């Protein structure tokens, strides 16, 4: 189910509840709507867990880890070289997976050090997620740095 279809289904689901509240829907119509929409919404929810929409071209950027206020994400079908995104407050950066170097952006030195430490521990998992993202498959969560 596409993002637009999911939003339409959620809107219809919400309208259904409004009609229940206002007593303006009969049980047969309610049953039909729920039997049609609910399975779609549930299957959609399973496929897109941990996915957050971004403003960058309307792309989808799943969150794969979060620690010490830093959010680690990857875009689906992003540009080479393999990398991940880090958000820390107002700071943003891209870190290459293979060399663990800052590709773009800026992070405070301490935050950058923690991200590099985490990435070194989970470099193979990050590369696996990169390949999954290229295939537009669900990404795996990665343990946070402790």
TANORSUL-V303751 format. One record per backbone hydrogen bond with DSSP energy under -0.5 kcal/mol. NH is the residue of the N-H (numbers start at 1). CO is the residue of the C=O. If there is no record, write none. Layout:
BEGIN
NH_CO, NH_CO
END
This chain:
BEGIN
6_2, 7_3, 8_4, 9_5, 10_6, 11_7, 12_8, 13_9, 14_10, 15_11, 16_12, 17_13, 18_14, 19_15, 20_16, 21_17, 22_18, 23_20, 24_19, 30_26, 31_27, 32_28, 33_29, 34_30, 35_31, 36_32, 37_33, 38_34, 40_36, 41_37, 42_38, 43_39, 44_40, 45_41, 46_42, 47_43, 48_44, 49_46, 51_48, 52_61, 54_59, 57_55, 59_56, 61_52, 62_74, 63_50, 64_62, 64_72, 65_72, 67_70, 70_67, 71_87, 72_65, 72_70, 73_71, 73_85, 74_62, 76_60, 77_133, 78_75, 84_95, 85_73, 86_93, 87_71, 88_91, 89_69, 91_88, 93_86, 94_104, 95_84, 96_101, 97_82, 98_82, 100_96, 103_94, 103_101, 104_94, 106_92, 112_108, 113_109, 114_110, 115_111, 116_112, 117_113, 118_114, 119_115, 120_116, 121_117, 122_118, 123_120, 126_122, 127_123, 128_124, 129_125, 130_126, 131_127, 132_128, 133_129, 134_130, 135_131, 136_133, 137_132, 142_64
END
